[in-house]
Amino acid sequence: MYGKLNIMLANYKKISAPVKASIWFIICSVLQKGIAFLAVPIFTRMMSTEQYGLYNTYVSWYSIIIVFTSLNLYYGGFNNAMIKYKKQQDQYISSIQGLIAVLTGFVFIIYLLFRDFFNSVIGMPTQLVLLLFLELLFTPALQLWTVRNRFDFKYKAVVAVTIVKTIMNLLFGIIFVLLSSQKGVARIISTVLVEIIICGMVSIYQFYKGKFFFNKEFWKFSLLFNLPLLPHYLSGMILNQGDRVMIRNITGLSAVAFYSVANNLGQIIDMFVSAICTSFTPWIYKELEEHRTTSIAERINLLLVLIATLITGLILMAPEVLRILATAEYAEAILVIPPIISSVFFTLIYSILASIEFYFAERKYAAIGSLTAAIANVGLNYIFINLYGYFAAGYTTLFCYIIFGLSHLIFCEWTVKKHMDNIKLFDAKVILILSLYIVFLSVFVNILYPFTIVRYCLILTVMFIIFRKRKVILNGLKEILHKKEA
């Protein structure tokens, strides 16, 4: 036992800093999302459906508005800036904090000028919108700090702060909700308080180190890089969060709660997809850089089959998982679980194919795909939620993610033809077959839910397949990590 442990520790010490950082960032992401997922059954039992719906509506609006107040300056050209201003990184970060503060103030002034109109659109009173802007002001500081540490492969502090903040959010939330009769508002207040405490300290630290609030060169560089990406970022947020906003305005807060619980099941698969993409993107960049293209299509197929299998298992187990996540009051949410979970598959297709496009600096395709899908999502939601209620949002979302993911089959093919003389980097036939299977499953699986024995037989079959193919799966994943370390 101790011998094996010593061997594992010795092998771990030999791993390069970038790979160690990647492993710990994956662990950190899984822990963060895992704790958040475990919080769902707690709060769905402590709060009414309307209270839980109010909190999720708040979260959705935060995710959309922060695109305008921050321009996602901690993404986009941030890594480019860390290289361009290598000797002025602290000054750059404090200056970008200043820019985000100005942008947040500008959006806040617009809100105040048309407060009644925005309150009616957002569906929240002024007090909650003020809390929203406080969170918008403070949270980007932690994002900047985290991305900077990821860039430098400094993972220990990021992991520690992320886990502490996640646990504080859970504990504060439970305490505030228990002590309040307005439980939805209490959950929002607890979240904002934790963000102010953690992000506020980080913000002060970064302003102290950088000692810049305004720098013309830094602001100009960041704005020129990120403003063209604004449609892409906003479209992505509308795809992820727009459903709940429209459900709130059309059918009410309780429907938002039902839809949000179903959406949390999608986060289980999303954890695996995020972890895989964290390792796969650097691997595929390395393969392209060294002109080793023969195994790329094979590895893409492996990952897609793996995620399709996990999606199948989770969809078949959805009734049992839903009973753990929430009370019987949420039982009807089972109808939207299959399309929501299936949407993650098309997110993976986008992530894989877009990584090839980004390698060749063909960024415009991401904006075209996301903008088209977002516009379609808003239009289809407006039509079908009015006709069929919140259930329709699951399938309109799936349809739009299909557009988002499969459009990159065309975009990536154009990119490969342009830059690599039509070398085959992915297998379109396999991708289309798996996509058809996922769509078929999401549409017809509701027929199976009443037949428990049939479902359990299918679940056992999926588990058996994974067990039989475990060596193929593990060897493929090990190759990706090994190449990344090389």
N, C-alpha and C positions, 0 to 999 in steps of 0.2 A: 504493500500500500504506500509506504513512505518512499520506497524506491521509485515507483511510478510518478509520485508527486514531485520528487526531486528532478526526474527526467523532464517532466512537463515544465517545471520552473526553469531548468537549464535551456530548454528549447525556446521558452518565452523570452529569455534574456538575449537570445541570438537574433530575435526578430528586429527588423529595422524600425526606427522611430515612426515613419509614416504608416507602417502596417499596424504597429501597436496603437497608434492614435485612431486608426480606422476601426480596429476591433473594439476599443473602448467607447468610441462614439456610437457604434452600433448597439453595444450593451446599454449605453446611456439612453439611446432612443427607445429601445425595447422596454427598459424599466420605466421611463417617463410615460410612454403610452400605455404600458401595462397597469401602472398605478391609476392613471386616468380612467382606464377601462374598468378597473375594479371599483372605482368610485360610482359608476353608473347605477348598480343595484342599490347602493346606499341612498343616493339622492332621489331615485325614482320612488323609493319607499318612504322617504321623509317628506316629499313635496307632492302637491297635487299636480295633475297633468298641466293645468294652466300655469302654475308656478314654475314647473320644469321647462315648459314651453317658453316662458318669458326669459329665463336665463339663456336658453339656446338661441333665442332671437337676438339677444344682446351680443352673444358671441359671434353670430353671423354678421351683424352690422359692424362689429369691431374689425373683423377680417376683411371686410370690403372697404371701409373708410380708411384703414391704415395704408392702403395702397396710395391714396391721395396725400396723406399727411407725411408719409415717409418716402414715397416713390420707390420703396424696396431698395434703398441705397446700400443696405447691407448685403444685397445680392448683386446682380448685374456686374458692374465694373469694380466691385470692391477688391477682388483678388488682383485685378490689373493695377489698381491704385497702390496696393501693398508692394508691388514690384516697382512701379513707376516712382513712388515716393518712399523708397526703402529706408532712407535715413530720416524721414519725417512722418513715420507711421502714427506716432502719438498725436502730433499736431493735426494730421489729416482726420483722425477719428474724432477728436474733440471738435474740430471744425464742422464735421458732418453732423455731430450731435446738435450743434448750433443751427445748421441748415434745417434739420428736421424740426427743431423747436419753432423756427420761423414758419415753416410750412404748416405745422399744426396750429399755430396761432392764426395764420391766414384763413385756414379752413374753419376755425372756430369763430372768427369774425363773420364769415359768410353765414354760418349757422345762426348766430345771434341776430343778424339782420332779417333773416327769414325763419325765425324760430318756430312759429306756429305751423308753417308749411312743412318744415322738416320733421317736426314732432309727429305730424299726422302720417307722413310717409314712413318714418322709422317705427311708429307705433309704440313709442315710449315717452314718458313725461320728461320735462326739462331736467329734473334731478338726476335721472339715470343717464341722460345724454351728457351731463356735466361729468359724471363718473367715467363715462366712456372716453371723453377727451383727456381726463387725467391719465387714464391707462395708455391712450395713444401717445401722450407726451413722454411717459417714462419708459415704456417697454423697448423702444428701439435701442436704447443704450446697452441693454443686455444682449440684444441681437448683434450689435457691432462688436462687443467684447467677445462673444462666442465665436463669431466668424473669424475674428483676428487670431484667436487662440487655435482654432482649427487650422488656419493657414500656417501657423508656426508649429503645428503638431504638439501643442501643449494641452493635453487632454485631462490631466488630473483635476485641475481647478474647475474646468467646464463640467465634468461629471459630478463633482461634489456640489457645485452651485445648482445645477439642474435638478439633482435628486432632492436637495434641501428645499428648493422652491416648490417642487411638485408635492412633497409631503406636507409642507406648510399650507399649500393651497387646499389640500384635502382636509387637514385638521382644522384650519380656520373655517373652512366651509361647513364642516359638521357642527362646530360650536356655534357659529352665527345662525345657521338654520335652526338648530335646536332651540335657541334662545329667542327666536323671532316668530311672530305670527305671519309677517309678510316674507315668506321663505324665499321666494324668487328674488326679491330685492336684497335680502340678506346674503344670498349666494353671490350676487354680483358685487356687493360691498366687500365681502371677504376676498374675492379674487383681486379686486382693485387694490385693496390694502396690501396684500402680499406683493403685488407688482411694484407698488410705490416703495416698499421697504427694500426689496432686493435690487430692483432696477435703479432706484434712487441712489443707493450707495455706489453702484457701478458707475452711474452717470457722474457723480461728484468726483470719483476716483479718476475717470477719464478726462474730465475737464481740468483737474489738478495736474495730471501728467502732461497733457497737450497744451494747456494754457492758450488755446485758440477758440474763439467763438465764430469769427468770420475770417475767411481767407478766400480772396477772389479766385485764385487759381484752382483751389480744391473744389470750391462750389461749382465753378464753371465745368471742370472735368466731370464731376459727378452728375450734374444736370444734363450735360450733352450726352453722356453715356446712357442714363436711365430713362430720360423722357421718351425716347423712341420705343422703349420697352413697356411703357405704361399700358398700352392696349393689351399686350400679352399678359401682364400681371393682373390687370383688372378682369380680363376675360377668365383667367384661371380661378380667381376668387368668386366670380359669378357662377361658374360651373360648380365650385365646391360648396358655396354658401347661399347662392341665389334661391335655391328651392325653398329653404326654410323661411326666407323673407317673404316670398310670394305666397307660401302656404299661410303664413301669419296674416297677411293682408286679405286673403280670399276666404279662408276657412276658420281661422282662429288659433289661439295659443295651444289648445289641447292637441290639435292636429300636428303642430310643430313638435310637441313632446313625443308623440307616437313615431313621427318620421325620424326624429333625432335618435331615439333608442335603436331603431332599425339601422340608422347610419353608423352607430357605434360598432355594430357587428362588422361592417366594412373595414373599420379601423384595425381589426385583427389581421386580415390579409394585408392591409396597407403597411403594417409593421414589417412583414416579411418582404414586401416589395421594396420598401425604403432601404431595408438592410441590404438586400441583394443589389440594388442600384448603386449604393454607396461603394461597394466593392467592384461591381461589374463595369462601371463607367471608366475608372482608371485602368482596368484591365484591357478594355477594348481600345482605349487610347494608346496603350503600350503596344498592343498588337498592330495597330495601324501605323504607329511610328516606326516599328521595326519590320513592316511589310510582311507580317505573318497573318495572312487573311484566311487560310484554309479552314481553321477551326472556329471562326467567328459564328458562322451560320449554325453550326452544330451546337454550340453553347447557347445561342439564342433559343433554339428549339428546345433544349433541355430546360432552360429557365421557364419558358412559356408552358411547357407540359407540367412542370412542377407546380407552378402557381395555379394552372387550370385544375390540377388534381386537388390541391388544397381548397380551392373555391368550391369544388364539387362536394368535398367532405363537409365544409362549413355550412353550405346551403342545405344539405341533407340533415344536418344536426340543428338547424335553425330553431325549430320549435322548443327543443330542450334548452338551448342557450338563451332564448328569449325568456323562458320561465325563470332562469337564474338572474337575468339582467333586470327584470321588472315584474310587477304584479300582474294578475289576470286582467286588470284594466287595460293593459297594453297589448292584449292578445291579437287584436286585429292588425297590429303592425307587421305580422308575419307575411302579409301580402306584398309588402314593399321590400322585404329583405333580399330576395333573390336578385332583382335588378340592381339594387344598390351594391351588393357584394360583387356582382358580375362586372360592374363598371370599373373596378380596380384592375381587372385583366387588361382593359384597353388603356388604362393609365400606364401600365407596364409596357405595353407595345409602344406608346408614345415615348416613354423614358428611354427605352433601348434605341429606337430608331433616331430620336432627336439627338442622342449622344453622338451618333455618327455625323449628323448634320452639323452639330456644334463643333466637332473636331475640324471640319472644313470651313468653319466660320459662316455657315449658311443659316443665320439666325432668323431670317425673315419668315421662314416656313412655320416656325413655332407660333409667331404672331398671327399668321393667316389661319392656321388650324384652330387655335384657341379662340380667336375672335369669331370665326364662323360658327363654332360649336356653342359659344356663349349667346350669340344672337338667336340661334335656333332654340336654345334652352329657354330663354325668356319668352319667345313667341309661343312655343309649344306648351310651356307651363301655363301661360295665361289662358290658352284655349282649353286645355284638357283638365287642369285643376278646377276650373269653373264647371266643367261638364261632369267630372267623375270624382272630384275631391282629391285629397292629398295622395291617394294611391297612385294616381296617374303620374305624379312627379317622379316616382321611382323609375318608371319606364321611359319617360321623356329624358331623364338624366342618362339612362343607359344608352338611348339612341344617340344622344349628343356626344357621349364619350366614344361611341363607335365611330362617329364622324371624326372626332379629335384624334383617336388612335390610328384608324385605318387610312386617314388622309396622308399620314406620314409614310405609308407604303409607297405612295406616288412620290412624295417629296424626297424621301431617302433614295429612291431609285434615280430620280433626277440628279441628286447630289453625287451618287456613286458614278453615274455615267459621265458627269462633268469632270470629276477629279481623279477617277481610277479606271477609266476606260472600261466601264461596265463589268468590273469584277463582282462576283456574287458574294455579297456580305450577309444576306439574309434569305430565308426561304419563304417567299410570299405564299406559296401553296399551303405549307404547314400552318402559317399564321392565319390564313383565311379559313382553313378547316377547323382549327381550334376556336376561332372566333364564332363560326357557325354553331359549333357544339355548345359554347358558353351561352349564346343567345337562346338556343333551343332549351337548354337547361333552365334558364331564368324564366322563360315563358311558361313551361309546362310542369315545373316541379311542384307548383301549388296543388296539382291533382294528386301528387303522391303523399302530401302531408298527413291526410287522415289514415293512411295505411302504414302504421308504425313498423310492423314486421318487415314489410317490403323495404322500407327506408333503412332499417338496421342491417338487412342483408346487403344492401348497396354500400352502406358505410363500411362494413366488414370487407367487402370487395376492394374498396378504395384503399383501406389500410393494408390489405394483403399485397396489392400492387406496389404500394410505396415500400413495403418490406422487401419484396422480391427485387425491386430495382434500386435498393438503398446504396449498393456499391457504385452503380452508374452515377447516381445523384451526387454522392459524396466525392467521388473522383473528379467529377466535373467542377464542383464547387472548390475543391482543393486546388485544381489547376488554375482557376481564376485567381485565388489568393496567392498562389505560388508565383504566378506571372507578375502579380502586382508588386510582390516583394523584390523581384529580380532587378 
